[in-house]
Amino acid sequence: MKNFFSVICLLIIIPVNYSYSIGTEDQNNATYKVVMTKKPFKIDANWDKPAWKKIKPATISNYMGALPDFKPEAEVKMMYDKENIYLIFRVKDRNVRCITNKINGPVWQDSAVEFFFSPDAGSPLLYFNLETNCGGTPLLHYNVIPRRESKRLTGDEIKQIEIAHSLPEIIDPEIKEPVTWTLEYKIPFSLLEKYSKVTHPAKGVEWRANFYKIAENSSNPHYITWSKIDKPKPDFHVPQSFGKLIFE
């Protein structure tokens, strides 16, 4: 009987958290330090230009679902200034296909990279998903509840993002041989602030985010993440598994 009452007391005093929160589910240690650029630079998809030369990349290497026959190698670098965030991706790929050229079209079906991020440090489960195929066509939504409630940004709004890409806009049939492609963009904070609070980057500020590489409709389909997602089936809309962007 004494043990029974002890268990009851423990159940009463130990809170059980069923909320959709990050704090108790920080299962991975994916972190990336984001430095401030000294001056704006040209967006031209050049991975080797001086602006990016000393910036360390994050590796996108956690596979979800069935492993593909060929494993692409994907990396991303990131910087910021007072008005924008900058990203550049490099992918060592093959079986590359790209047929979507309409903004907010199904770009994830093509060979694509994605940036999911929560710019409001006080609400880390509210996030944007920016998905861009290798031909430079983007999709951008703001998510309140994953896969249930989101706001699609308009084409005119999305055009405020400056995008450069190394491959043609349309690739069909697919490139079967090995090919390295790059994609670079600059996102203005003013665009994000139309939909979300933005905790502006500064030393010590943290955002939650994940980077992805995807290709659904190719002869080598795959789903790859930077911050690991522990799900049996591919699903990128898991903000509680986002990693940390630490601004310096």
Stockholm file with secondary structure:
# STOCKHOLM 1.0

chainA/1-248         MKNFFSVICLLIIIPVNYSYSIGTEDQNNATYKVVMTKKPFKIDANWDKPAWKKIKPATISNYMGALPDFKPEAEVKMMYDKENIYLIFRVKDRNVRCITNKINGPVWQDSAVEFFFSPDAGSPLLYFNLETNCGGTPLLHYNVIPRRESKRLTGDEIKQIEIAHSLPEIIDPEIKEPVTWTLEYKIPFSLLEKYSKVTHPAKGVEWRANFYKIAENSSNPHYITWSKIDKPKPDFHVPQSFGKLIFE
#=GR chainA/1-248 SS CHHHHHHHHHHHHSCCCCSSCSTTCCCCCCEEEEEECSSCCCCSCCTTSHHHHTCCCEEECEECSSCCSSCCEEEEEEEECSSEEEEEEEEEESSEEECCCSTTSCGGGSSEEEEEEECCTTCTTCEEEEEEETTSCEEEEEEEETTTEEEECCHHHHTTSEEEESSCSCEEEEECSCEEEEEEEEEEHHHHTTTSCCCCCCTTCEEEEEEEEEESSSSSCEEEESSCCCCSSCCCCCGGGCEEEEEC
#=GC SS_cons         CHHHHHHHHHHHHSCCCCSSCSTTCCCCCCEEEEEECSSCCCCSCCTTSHHHHTCCCEEECEECSSCCSSCCEEEEEEEECSSEEEEEEEEEESSEEECCCSTTSCGGGSSEEEEEEECCTTCTTCEEEEEEETTSCEEEEEEEETTTEEEECCHHHHTTSEEEESSCSCEEEEECSCEEEEEEEEEEHHHHTTTSCCCCCCTTCEEEEEEEEEESSSSSCEEEESSCCCCSSCCCCCGGGCEEEEEC
//
